[in-house]
């Protein structure tokens, strides 16, 4: 059993692909901006021995505690911080690190969080409607479903869940309020869509939409990608794992834009933007989990990895 596998309840998605993409070396400085239980972080520290350093961030205090225990053998080379990845530049400035050699983002919700009913991320077990990555701050999913108007809920579920039944679901949520638990919300969604059978559970997109809204995930991603490029050293690598089309679209469009010298509209005859490429896109098509990985970790099936290198 490898060190990365010693925590059987946490399987880092695309583990080997991330290590290959970042090419950790000693001495180098790296950032795991969503450290979770520390699976990818372990690999980075192993590969960058003996002098590589890692800044590990996470909004979830519980995940950070697990990562701290798991990475304790590397305590002199790893700095763990309870912070959102949008605070990346601030935390690097605090350390006095002007540049880093690699950054990884593993977006979305972890198996740890999904498997804890009390966190409210999953409709497969009953728990309070929370869904906050950082349960010490911000509004919970219960706050949103019980206070937003029908129009606001419709927009949220459609925009972040790409749910075609958004209006019907929002109407049923409003009829069923107050909703306090994951099971109550899932049942409201099922009532709204009736007996329709789909490949996924009818509440999947609604839960995704609420989680994204609660944690402001898309705006945070749009904000941090330029910051990540700015702090990368020349030749440094940026690797991002996403789990749904909205995230992947943001990453793809950002990588494409930053790999071009001109971003003026195609119909414009003369360049006026003065934009210069900052990245070399290394994955025109995303890297996907192997069939073997999906078989051992079904939750990895929707993962997509995109990698770019700082020019």
N, C-alpha and C positions, 0 to 999 in steps of 0.2 A: 504494500500500500504506500503510495506517495504521500508526502506531507500535505499536498493540496486536497487529499481525499480523507484526511483524518477526521474531518467534521462531516459525517455522512448526511446530516440534514441540510447541508448547504453545498450545492454543486455549482461552482462558478461557471457561468455560460461561456462557451468559446474560450476556455482557459488557455489552451495551447496556441490558439490563433492570436490571442492578445499578446502573449509573451513573444511570439514570433514577430508580430507587428511592431512592438515597442523596441525590440532589440536592447534590453537593459544591459548596461555595461558598468564597470567600476573604473574610475569614480564617476557617477552620474547622479543627477537629481531628477526625481520623478514624482508625479502626483496621481494618486487614486482618488478621484473627486467624489466617488460614491462607494466607499470602501466596504459597506455591508459587513459580512462576516469575515472579510479579509482574504478570500480565495485568490483573487487576482493579485492583491498586495503581496501575499506570500511568494507567488511566482516571481514578481518583480524583484523582491528583496533577495531571493535565492539566486536569480540570474545576475544581479548586480553586485554580488559579493566580491571582495570583502568590504568595499568602501562606498557602495551606492547608498543613497539616502532617499527616503520616501515621505512625502506629506500625504496623510490619509484623512479625508474629510467625510463626514456623514451627518445628516440632520437627525438621524434616529439614535438617541442615547443608548438604547438597548443593543442595537447592532454594533455601536462603537465599543461597548463593554466586551462583547464577544470578540471583536477584532483585536482589542487590546490584549485579551488573554491568549488568543491564537498567535499573535505576533510578538509575544513577550520575549521570545528568544532573540529578537532583533531590536530590543528596546533602545539601543544606542543609535540605530540607523533609521528609526521610524518615528514620526511625529503624528500623533492622532489628535484630531481637533473636532469638537462638536460644532459643526458649521455647515451651511448650505454651500453647494458648489458655486453659487453666484458670488460668494465671498472669496473666491479663488485668489484674485489679485491682492486683496487686503491681507489674507493669511500669508501669502508669499512675501509681501512687504514686511510683515511682522517678523518673519524669519530672516530677512535680509537676503532672500534668494531673488536675484534679478532675472534669472532665466532658468528654465528646466529643460530636460532632454526628452521627456515624454509625459503624456497625460492620457489617462483612460477615464471614460465615463461609461458606467453600466446603468442605463436608465430604467425607470419603471419600478415595479414592486418586487421584492424578493420573496423567495419561498418561505423564509423565516416569517415574514410579515403576513403572508397569505395563510400560513398554518396556525396563526394565533388568532382565534376567534374574537378575542377581546379587542383586537386592533381594528376590526370592522372592514377589512379589505375584501373579504370573500363572502359570497352568498351560499357557500357549501356548508357553513357552520354558523350558528346563531350567535351574534354578539352585538354590542352597541355600535351604532353607525358613527364611526370616527373617521378613519382613512387618512389621518395626518401622519406624514413621515416623522415629524417632530411633534409628539403629543403634548409638548409643553407650550405650544404657541399656535395661534391662528384659529380659524373657524373649522368646525368639524362638518362632516357630510350631513349629520342630523340638522345642523344649523341651516344648511342650504336647502335641504328638501322640505323643511318646515317653515321657511320664511320667504323663499323666492316666489314670485308670481308664476302663474301658469306659462305666460309668455317667456319669462326668464328661464324657467326650467326647460321649456321646449328648445330654446336657443342653446342652452348649455348641453343638453343631451344630443342634439343634432350636431353641434359644432365639434365637441370633443369625443363623442361616441360614434359619430356618423351613423346614427340610428334612424332608420326610415320611419319608425313608429313613434318618433319623439313627441309629437303632439298628443297622441293617445296616452302615452306613458305619463307625460306631465299632467294631463287632466286627471288620470287615475290617482297619481300621487297626491294631488291637491284634494281630491275627494276623500282619500284615506288618512289624511293627516289628523293627529300627529303620528309620525313614524319614528320609532326610536331604535329599531334593531335591523340587522341585515336581512333576517328572514322576512320581516314585515315588508321591507322595501322590495325584495325579490318577489314576494307574493303579489304585491301591487303591480309590478311589471308584468307578471304572468297573466293577471286578470286583464290588463290592458291589451295584450297581444292575442288573448284568447288561446285557441288550441293550435296555433301555428307551430310547426316543427321545423327547427333549423339545426344546422351542424353544431352550433354553440348554444349554450343556455340563453334563454331570452333576456336575462338580466345582465349578461356580460357587458354589453356596450354601455348600458346605463351606469353600471358600477365603474367602468373605465372612465366615463365622462366625469363622474363626481370626483373620482380620485385625482384626475388631472386638474380639475377646477380647485379642489381643496388645497392642493400643493402648488398651484400656479406653475405647472411643469413646463408648458410650452413657452411661456414668456421667459421663464428662467433659462431654458435652453437657448433661445434666441439671444439672450443677454450674455451668456457665458462663452459662447463659441468665439466671438471676436476677442474676448479677454484671453482665452486659452491660446489663440494664435499669437497674440501680442507677447505673452510670457515664454513662448517656446524659443529655444535657441535654434540657430540655423542647423538644419538637418534633424531637428527634433520631430517626434511623431505624435500625432493626435489620433486616438482610437476611440470610437463611439459605438456602443451597442444600443440599439433601439428595439422596441417591441411592438410598435404599431405604426401605421402608415403616416400619421400626423408628425410624429417625431422624425421618422426616416426622411420625410419630405423636407423638413427644415434642414436636416444635416446635409442631404444631397444637394439642395439648392445653395447652401452656404459654401460647401466644398467646390461646387462648380463655379460659383461667382468668384471665389478667392483664388481660383486657379487660372483666371483669365486676366489679361492686361487691360482689356476694355470691357466695360459693362454698359456702354451706351445702348439704346434701342437699336435693333438691327437696321431699321429704316433710316437711321441718322447717318449721313454721308461722312461726317468728320467727327472724330472723337473729341469730346469736351469733358469727359469725366476725370481724366488724368489718373485713373485707377491703375495700380500695378499689382500683378499677381503676388500673393504671399504664400500660396500653398502649391504643392504638387499632389494631385489626387492619385492615390495608389490603388484605389478600388473603384473603377468605373461602375462595376456591379458589386453589390454588397456580398460579403462572405457570410454563408449560412451554416448552421450546425450540420454535422454529418448525420447520416441515418443512425449510426451507432449512438451518438450523443442524444438524439431525440428519443431513442429507445430507452436509454437509462435515465433521461431527464426530460419527460414530455413537455415541461414548461418552457424548454428552450426552443420549441418548434417555431415560434414567431420571431426569434432573435435575428437581427441583421447587424453586421459589423462593417463600418466604413472607416477607412484609414487615410490620413493625409500627412504629408511631410512639409515642414517649414522650409521655404526657399532661403 
